[in-house]
């Protein structure tokens, strides 16, 4: 099984273009926690230049908290918010002749959808409304998202995190706590090797806003490319 690299992008001004070259998949912020038309178009143009797959990266409508604050929303309203964000990205992608091939929720919404099946269904439903049935959902290997996604008839890609620390139960160390971020490229590369060795993941994530993200992504991509080369064709 070939494991690819996904990077959360389109979130910050001055984002290094090299991150798009290193990513197999760019999860592009589309207005919930970050992103506007200019940033979306720039991110899409970079994806086109580097032949990087495009994914939607919706969140709770929480720009002040960068999508990292949990919100209480009616499932229908949440579905509409996700649909609106994904449609914003899809509209700009169509204008550039690019397909949006995946969905990955951001921040607090990512974790809430894992914990609550109603939230998971709202996220998946909103993405389906905007992007259609050809998408792959990227998310955690545990929780409700895998089952809800498969119930909807969509493909699912389990992800591990190369730049985040994990607890013994496999959940992420919360941001702000010691060990939450892995900012040493060597440590991130070792984490990627552990993810590969587990055989439980289809994709590895690096966050574009992690300090030193380019060096981290480069180190992780080298690990993944080496593993893919060892597997050979097919």
C-alpha positions as CSV (number, residue, x, y, z in Angstrom):
1,X,0.0,0.0,0.0
2,X,1.4,3.4,-1.0
3,X,0.9,6.1,1.6
4,X,0.8,9.7,0.4
5,X,1.4,13.1,2.0
6,X,-1.5,15.6,2.6
7,X,-0.8,19.1,3.8
8,X,-3.3,21.6,5.2
9,X,-2.9,24.8,3.1
10,X,-4.4,28.1,2.0
11,X,-4.6,29.2,5.6
12,X,-1.8,31.8,6.0
13,X,-0.3,34.7,4.1
14,X,3.1,34.1,2.7
15,X,2.7,30.4,2.5
16,X,5.7,28.7,0.9
17,X,5.0,27.4,-2.5
18,X,7.3,24.4,-1.9
19,X,4.7,22.9,0.4
20,X,2.4,22.4,-2.7
21,X,5.3,20.7,-4.5
22,X,5.9,18.4,-1.6
23,X,2.2,17.5,-1.0
24,X,0.4,14.8,-2.9
25,X,-2.8,16.3,-1.7
26,X,-3.5,19.9,-0.6
27,X,-6.4,20.4,1.8
28,X,-7.4,24.0,1.0
29,X,-9.1,26.3,3.5
30,X,-12.3,27.5,2.0
31,X,-13.6,30.3,4.2
32,X,-14.6,28.7,7.5
33,X,-11.5,29.2,9.6
34,X,-9.3,30.8,7.0
35,X,-9.3,31.6,3.3
36,X,-10.9,34.0,0.8
37,X,-11.3,34.1,-2.9
38,X,-7.7,35.4,-3.5
39,X,-6.1,32.7,-1.2
40,X,-8.2,30.0,-2.7
41,X,-7.3,30.9,-6.3
42,X,-3.6,31.2,-5.5
43,X,-3.7,27.8,-3.8
44,X,-5.5,26.2,-6.7
45,X,-3.0,27.7,-9.2
46,X,-0.1,26.3,-7.2
47,X,-1.8,22.9,-7.1
48,X,-2.2,23.0,-10.9
49,X,1.4,24.0,-11.3
50,X,2.7,21.1,-9.2
51,X,0.0,18.6,-10.2
52,X,-1.1,18.3,-6.6
53,X,-4.5,16.9,-5.8
54,X,-7.1,19.3,-4.4
55,X,-9.2,18.7,-1.3
56,X,-11.7,20.8,0.5
57,X,-10.8,21.7,4.1
58,X,-14.0,23.1,5.7
59,X,-14.4,24.0,9.4
60,X,-16.8,25.5,11.9
61,X,-17.5,29.1,10.9
62,X,-14.9,30.3,13.4
63,X,-12.3,32.7,11.9
64,X,-11.6,34.3,15.2
65,X,-10.6,30.9,16.7
66,X,-9.0,29.5,13.5
67,X,-11.6,26.8,13.6
68,X,-10.1,25.3,16.7
69,X,-13.1,26.2,19.0
70,X,-15.9,23.7,19.2
71,X,-19.3,25.2,18.3
72,X,-22.8,24.0,19.0
73,X,-24.7,24.0,15.7
74,X,-27.9,22.4,14.5
75,X,-26.9,19.6,12.1
76,X,-28.8,21.2,9.2
77,X,-27.0,24.5,9.7
78,X,-23.7,22.7,10.0
79,X,-24.4,20.8,6.8
80,X,-25.2,24.1,5.0
81,X,-22.0,25.7,6.3
82,X,-19.9,22.8,5.0
83,X,-21.7,22.8,1.7
84,X,-21.1,26.6,1.3
85,X,-17.4,26.3,2.0
86,X,-17.0,23.3,-0.4
87,X,-19.0,25.1,-3.1
88,X,-16.8,28.1,-2.8
89,X,-13.7,26.0,-3.5
90,X,-15.4,24.0,-6.2
91,X,-16.5,27.1,-8.1
92,X,-13.0,28.4,-8.3
93,X,-11.6,25.0,-9.1
94,X,-14.0,24.5,-12.0
95,X,-12.9,27.9,-13.5
96,X,-9.3,26.6,-13.5
97,X,-10.2,23.2,-14.9
98,X,-9.3,21.4,-11.6
99,X,-11.2,18.7,-9.8
100,X,-11.8,18.7,-6.0
101,X,-11.2,15.1,-5.1
102,X,-11.4,14.9,-1.3
103,X,-12.7,16.3,1.9
104,X,-11.0,16.8,5.2
105,X,-12.6,18.6,8.1
106,X,-10.4,21.1,10.0
107,X,-9.6,21.5,13.7
108,X,-12.5,21.3,16.2
109,X,-14.9,20.0,13.5
110,X,-12.5,17.2,12.7
111,X,-12.6,16.0,16.3
112,X,-16.3,16.7,16.8
113,X,-17.2,14.6,13.7
114,X,-15.2,11.8,15.0
115,X,-17.0,11.8,18.4
116,X,-20.6,12.5,17.2
117,X,-22.3,10.6,14.4
118,X,-24.8,13.4,13.8
119,X,-21.9,15.9,13.2
120,X,-20.1,13.3,11.0
121,X,-23.3,13.0,8.9
122,X,-23.6,16.8,8.6
123,X,-20.0,17.1,7.4
124,X,-20.2,14.2,4.9
125,X,-23.6,15.4,3.7
126,X,-22.5,18.9,3.1
127,X,-19.5,17.7,1.1
128,X,-21.7,15.4,-1.0
129,X,-24.1,18.3,-1.7
130,X,-21.3,20.4,-3.1
131,X,-18.8,18.0,-4.5
132,X,-20.7,14.9,-5.5
133,X,-19.9,11.2,-5.0
134,X,-16.4,11.1,-6.5
135,X,-14.7,12.3,-3.4
136,X,-12.6,10.6,-0.8
137,X,-13.0,11.6,2.8
138,X,-9.7,11.9,4.8
139,X,-10.0,11.5,8.5
140,X,-9.0,9.6,11.7
141,X,-8.9,5.8,11.7
142,X,-11.1,5.7,14.7
143,X,-14.4,7.3,15.7
144,X,-17.6,7.7,13.6
145,X,-16.2,9.2,10.4
146,X,-15.1,6.0,8.8
147,X,-18.5,4.3,9.2
148,X,-20.5,7.4,8.3
149,X,-18.4,7.9,5.2
150,X,-18.8,4.3,4.1
151,X,-22.6,4.4,4.8
152,X,-22.7,7.3,2.3
153,X,-20.9,5.1,-0.3
154,X,-17.7,7.2,-0.3
155,X,-14.1,6.1,-0.1
156,X,-12.2,6.8,3.1
157,X,-8.5,7.5,3.8
158,X,-7.2,7.1,7.3
159,X,-4.6,9.6,8.2
160,X,-1.7,9.7,10.7
161,X,0.0,12.9,11.7
162,X,3.8,13.4,11.3
163,X,4.0,16.7,13.1
164,X,1.8,16.0,16.1
165,X,2.4,14.0,19.2
166,X,0.0,11.2,20.1
167,X,-1.3,9.6,23.3
168,X,-1.0,5.9,24.1
169,X,-4.7,5.5,22.9
170,X,-3.7,7.0,19.5
171,X,-5.5,10.3,20.0
172,X,-3.5,13.6,19.4
173,X,-1.9,15.4,22.3
174,X,-4.0,18.6,22.6
175,X,-2.4,21.8,21.2
176,X,-0.8,23.8,23.9
177,X,0.3,20.8,25.9
178,X,4.0,19.5,26.0
179,X,4.7,17.3,23.0
180,X,1.7,18.4,21.0
181,X,3.9,19.6,18.0
182,X,6.8,17.8,16.5
183,X,8.9,20.6,14.9
184,X,12.1,18.6,14.4
185,X,12.2,17.2,10.8
186,X,14.0,14.1,12.0
187,X,11.4,13.4,14.7
188,X,8.6,13.9,12.1
189,X,10.4,11.5,9.7
190,X,10.6,8.9,12.4
191,X,6.9,9.4,13.2
192,X,6.2,8.9,9.5
193,X,8.1,5.6,9.6
194,X,6.0,4.5,12.6
195,X,2.8,5.4,10.7
196,X,4.0,3.4,7.7
197,X,5.0,0.4,9.8
198,X,1.6,0.2,11.5
199,X,-0.1,-0.5,8.2
200,X,-3.2,1.3,9.5
201,X,-3.1,4.5,7.4
202,X,-3.4,5.6,3.8
203,X,-2.1,9.1,4.2
204,X,0.2,11.2,6.4
205,X,-0.6,14.8,7.3
206,X,1.7,17.8,7.9
207,X,0.1,21.0,8.9
208,X,1.1,24.0,6.8
209,X,1.1,26.3,9.8
210,X,3.5,24.2,11.9
211,X,6.8,26.1,12.4
212,X,9.4,24.7,9.9
213,X,6.6,23.1,7.9
214,X,8.7,23.0,4.7
215,X,11.6,21.1,6.3
216,X,9.2,18.8,8.0
217,X,7.2,18.1,4.8
218,X,10.4,17.5,2.9
219,X,11.7,15.0,5.4
220,X,8.3,13.1,5.5
221,X,8.0,13.1,1.7
222,X,11.5,11.5,1.5
223,X,10.3,8.7,3.9
224,X,7.1,8.1,1.9
225,X,8.9,8.2,-1.5
226,X,11.5,5.7,-0.3
227,X,8.8,3.4,1.0
228,X,6.9,3.6,-2.3
229,X,10.1,2.9,-4.3
230,X,10.7,-0.2,-2.2
231,X,7.3,-1.5,-3.0
232,X,7.8,-1.0,-6.7
233,X,5.1,-0.7,-9.4
234,X,1.5,-1.5,-8.3
